[in-house]
Each structure stands twice: as C-alpha cells, then as structure tokens.
Amino acid sequence: ETGVTQTPRHLVMGMTNKKSLKCEQHLGHNAMYWYKQSAKKPLELMFVYSLEERVENNSVPSRFSPECPNSSHLFLHLHTLQPEDSALYLCASSQGASGETDTQYFGPGTRLTVL
Amino acid sequence: KQEVTQIPAALSVPEGENLVLNCSFTDSAIYNLQWFRQDPGKGLTSLLLIQSSQREQTSGRLNASLDKSSGRSTLYIAASQPGDSATYLCAVKRKGNFNKFYFGSGTKLNVKP
C-alpha cells in the first residue's frame, strides 16, 4: 500500500471511552503530523514529530496523547473526550527537510464523533 | 505569527466559467506555498506547489501564481467542470520552523452543471 493510511475511518465513542487513532506512511518520510479539522474552521495543527521526536505541541489538551514508535507510524490516544472534540482528524507526513520542495501528504482522515 | 486568509469563503459558478481563488499570508519569509483540494469528509490532495523562488506553476487547467513580496497567491481554474467542486486550501511553509505549515480556511467551490 502506498501513501498515508489512517484507521479507523469512522469512530464513535462515549466520553468515558479510551480509543486510539492510527496513521501509517509508506513514503519514507521523516516527519509526521496530526491535524484537527472542525466544521468551518481552519486546519488546527496538533502535534508534529520529526525523526520520532515530538517537535511541536500546539497547546493540545492532555486528553489527546500522541505516540510515534518509529518514523512510519503515528498514533493518537484518546481518553475522556468531550463532544466538542468531534471532528475530522487528519494525519500527514513530509520529508521534514528545510527546503523549498518539502510538501505534506495527507491521509483520508478519521471522522470522530464523541457522544 | 503567520496568518493565511482565503477569499472568498464560498463560490458558486456555472460550468465552463474561468475563476480565481485568492490566498494571502502575512509573513513573506516562506519556503513554499501549496494549493490543496479537499472533497467532503476526505483528506487533502496536493494540486500545486510553488517554491519561494518561483512565480507560478501550472498543471492542466490549473495555474497558481505567487507574489511573495505582497503576500499573495492566486489559483486560476480554467473552463471549470462540476468535478472541480470541492474545498480548496492554500498553505505556506514558513522559514524558521521547517516542520510547520500554515493553512487558510479554504474556499468552497460549487460548479453547477
């Protein structure tokens, strides 16, 4: 499989549940990203990992916990979420280089609904 | 702080029309600017990437220009088709933090048959 994949594609969870989102990239990239996309809002960058080290954390609540075990896999662990956390969660990867040609490749997203 | 603005927020045009989408950014210290397409409930697909040293890029019916000094980019779509209906987002990669991309809110395009 090529590109960036995300599982599951859809997730419904209660506020007391614990679940995880998974992202996998097959592009040999060094950087991976989690974004949140809510209705009528710009993409919100949540976390950035470069070479498996977290380099950016945009003041995300602790109920979201990222994990990057290797450069190909990225997880987002969810616990005690709120209904306002319902959104499309997008994963992306890039080479992570400083050059002008670096671009992001996105997965299809996980549509999360918190009841 | 880099801010990216896209105008208009929504656009509805009849099929066959040529159209222009606008993107502006506040900090001209960028590595590149990219235009993406997003279909409802889906991920983003890259359309065009313009490096900071370039002025424009073309792919098929799409042409994107970049004026770094004024902080503006335009995406020109020629002979629009119903299949072009989607949300179009622009993003800049800012110098100084090469792992961060700044996105606009997007322009939602509807091309009517």
Interface residues (C-beta under 8 A of the other chain):
Chain A: V4 Q6 A31 Y33 K40 K41 P42 L43 L45 V48 S50 V55 E56 L88 L90 A92 S94 G96 A97 S98 G99 E100 T101 D102 T103 Q104 Y105 F106 G107 P108 G109 R111
Chain B: V4 Y31 N32 Q34 F36 G41 K42 G43 L44 T45 S46 L49 Q51 S52 S53 L89 A91 K93 N97 F98 N99 K100 F101 F103 G104 S105 G106
